[in-house]
């Protein structure tokens, strides 16, 4: 796991001020938080799939949706005023709204293991979900995640380090689509984690399918996004946005993910963490939270550590790991026909 970076110098009135380095990232990504498992299932017939974050012991959950074109399930129950306090899994999937069916398979997996919210008749697994649009990537759009995909991803879930790049929900993800699909690049899924000296851990898992470009927040370098008309180098969306009539892409984009901590937080506090995590999304994806993105971030707390670490600090670190996970997602991705990956192009800043 790479170090989560921050700007090392602060320019103030022409004077460079040294600032302390942030905590080093711990190994394992989001599965470095005890009680969280992650499983992917990637379809072979077309680049798409789903990713499941399992919290079989239960985790307090919240969500913050900032994009104007979301596709979600069970987000209303995460309101702090509503009855259910814990979730048992979160599903991230490709396939547009069809992909929400993957959550049904995760519910089946959990029901078989007697995991769920206790009612008079049965335990009901609580499985919120969010999807991204990848139907135009790699062939037949009728091939998309189903309940079986979710079941297989849940069955494959482990506490081992998370596979990143073009797997699971990141299999068909693309970025940099303001110039149209012929100038876009491959997105993916990535994870990052920070551990503090008091044992508090904060992590993120992000599936990156943004209409915007992806930048390295520490340096401002453009990493992945709109390519030049010849497709050989990065051109960037910022120039397109300054043209008289930039293209108006359809609502077929989204960056979705999960931030998690082992610190004991309630639903209202986690809602603030999810909100702050979107700052990290906006640092790494430009533009973000657009009318054609469905940007949504879930927040989870396993409650294992009763730490004095403040909510402000946890939320700020959630933003850091969110940005780092997004950068890792595109760096780890593999290209597919028509959508080269970062490794296929020389990075450059226009």
Secondary structure as UniProt FT lines:
FT   STRAND          9..12
FT   TURN            13..14
FT   STRAND          15..18
FT   TURN            27..28
FT   HELIX           29..32
FT   TURN            34..35
FT   STRAND          37..42
FT   STRAND          49..65
FT   STRAND          72..73
FT   HELIX           76..78
FT   TURN            80..81
FT   STRAND          86..93
FT   HELIX           96..101
FT   HELIX           102..112
FT   TURN            113..114
FT   STRAND          117..118
FT   STRAND          123..124
FT   STRAND          127..131
FT   TURN            135..136
FT   TURN            141..142
FT   HELIX           147..156
FT   HELIX           168..170
FT   TURN            171..172
FT   STRAND          174..175
FT   TURN            178..179
FT   HELIX           181..183
FT   STRAND          185..186
FT   STRAND          188..195
FT   TURN            197..198
FT   STRAND          201..209
FT   STRAND          213..216
FT   TURN            217..220
FT   STRAND          221..224
FT   TURN            229..230
FT   HELIX           237..241
FT   TURN            244..245
FT   STRAND          253..263
FT   HELIX           267..284
FT   STRAND          285..286
FT   TURN            291..292
FT   STRAND          296..305
FT   HELIX           311..332
FT   TURN            337..338
FT   HELIX           342..344
//
